[in-house]
């Protein structure tokens, strides 16, 4: 069941996610597809290890953390681009 959920999550991410245009995937040691697969697996592992009653709040906390990190990352990229 976990493999199916991981596959579904990865596929939905590929279809629905809009990735930042400023990510140069060729500069990384991982492809966008590999990153999606790996992160989908981690998300499913994390959420299935938590009591069902707590999953929504943990998912929201994780999403909030990632949004904050992305905001900081985007600000750093913007600063780096404007300094050049």
C-alpha positions as CSV (number, residue, x, y, z in Angstrom):
1,X,0.0,0.0,0.0
2,X,2.8,2.4,0.8
3,X,4.4,1.9,-2.6
4,X,1.1,2.7,-4.3
5,X,0.6,5.9,-2.2
6,X,4.2,7.0,-2.9
7,X,3.6,6.5,-6.7
8,X,0.4,8.4,-6.5
9,X,1.9,11.2,-4.6
10,X,4.9,11.5,-6.9
11,X,2.6,11.4,-10.0
12,X,0.3,14.1,-8.6
13,X,3.3,16.2,-7.7
14,X,4.6,15.9,-11.3
15,X,1.3,16.9,-12.7
16,X,0.3,19.7,-10.3
17,X,3.5,21.2,-8.9
18,X,5.0,24.4,-10.5
19,X,8.7,24.4,-9.8
20,X,10.7,27.6,-9.6
21,X,12.2,28.6,-12.9
22,X,15.4,29.5,-11.2
23,X,16.3,25.9,-10.3
24,X,19.1,24.6,-12.5
25,X,18.5,20.9,-12.1
26,X,21.6,20.2,-14.3
27,X,23.7,21.7,-11.6
28,X,22.5,19.1,-9.1
29,X,23.4,15.4,-8.7
30,X,19.7,14.5,-8.8
31,X,17.1,15.0,-11.4
32,X,13.8,16.7,-10.7
33,X,12.0,13.3,-11.1
34,X,14.4,11.6,-8.7
35,X,13.9,14.4,-6.1
36,X,10.1,14.0,-6.4
37,X,10.2,10.3,-6.0
38,X,12.5,10.5,-3.0
39,X,10.5,13.2,-1.3
40,X,7.2,11.5,-2.0
41,X,8.6,8.4,-0.3
42,X,9.8,10.4,2.8
43,X,6.4,12.2,3.1
44,X,4.5,8.9,3.0
45,X,6.9,7.4,5.5
46,X,6.5,10.4,7.8
47,X,2.8,10.6,7.7
48,X,2.1,6.8,7.9
49,X,4.3,6.6,11.1
50,X,2.0,9.2,12.9
51,X,-1.3,8.6,14.5
52,X,-4.1,9.3,12.1
53,X,-5.5,12.0,14.4
54,X,-2.3,13.9,14.3
55,X,-1.5,13.6,10.5
56,X,-3.3,16.8,9.4
57,X,-1.5,19.1,11.9
58,X,1.9,17.4,11.2
59,X,1.3,17.8,7.5
60,X,0.4,21.5,8.0
61,X,3.4,22.1,10.2
62,X,5.7,20.5,7.6
63,X,4.1,22.5,4.8
64,X,4.6,25.7,6.8
65,X,8.2,24.9,7.5
66,X,8.8,24.3,3.8
67,X,7.1,27.5,2.8
68,X,9.3,29.5,5.2
69,X,12.4,27.8,3.9
70,X,11.4,28.5,0.4
71,X,10.7,32.1,1.2
72,X,14.2,32.5,2.7
73,X,15.7,30.6,-0.3
74,X,13.9,32.8,-2.8
75,X,15.0,36.0,-0.9
76,X,18.6,34.8,-0.9
77,X,18.5,34.0,-4.6
78,X,17.0,37.4,-5.3
79,X,19.7,39.1,-3.3
80,X,22.4,37.2,-5.0
81,X,21.1,38.1,-8.4
82,X,20.7,41.8,-7.6
83,X,24.2,42.0,-6.2
84,X,25.9,40.9,-9.4
